[in-house]
Amino acid sequence: MEIVARPAADSLPEAAALLGVDASGVVKTLVVKRSDDTYLFALIPGDRSISWPLLRAVVGVNKLQLPSPEKALAATGYERGTIVPIGSSTDWPVFADERIVGCRIAMGAGAHGHSLFVDADDLIRAYGATVADISQPAS
């Protein structure tokens, strides 16, 4: 894992350009709330978005939603835009989109102005992540 400082970015494409990677090489870590007030992490390539029907099917639930910024912070210890499973205040289950397998990815590093690079396969293995098709083309 390599943590790098970078200038602040106002968007994922801007962050990708600053890091010298394609948007697909930046992986968004989204904290997702279940109806029982537990959470999970969804790792989604930057050029894609969550497919709610696919993610619900893999998780085996009927309802999932993105929590408010305050609830995301309480669930992870990180502000939106910096969320990452590594070092989260709670060890929530990780679901990784199959498109990141075999890639070196950039993702949030827990603080604004920083990113980390990691081999997705190492991250998946370390967190026992469920790998599945959970994304769709960004609209």
Secondary structure as GFF3:
##gff-version 3
##sequence-region A 1 139
A	DSSP	beta_strand	2	5	.	.	.	ID=ss1
A	DSSP	alpha_helix	12	19	.	.	.	ID=ss2
A	DSSP	three_ten_helix	23	25	.	.	.	ID=ss3
A	DSSP	beta_strand	26	34	.	.	.	ID=ss4
A	DSSP	beta_strand	39	45	.	.	.	ID=ss5
A	DSSP	beta_strand	48	50	.	.	.	ID=ss6
A	DSSP	alpha_helix	52	59	.	.	.	ID=ss7
A	DSSP	beta_strand	64	65	.	.	.	ID=ss8
A	DSSP	alpha_helix	69	76	.	.	.	ID=ss9
A	DSSP	beta_strand	94	97	.	.	.	ID=ss10
A	DSSP	three_ten_helix	98	100	.	.	.	ID=ss11
A	DSSP	beta_strand	104	108	.	.	.	ID=ss12
A	DSSP	beta_strand	114	119	.	.	.	ID=ss13
A	DSSP	alpha_helix	120	127	.	.	.	ID=ss14
A	DSSP	beta_strand	130	132	.	.	.	ID=ss15
A	DSSP	beta_strand	135	137	.	.	.	ID=ss16
###
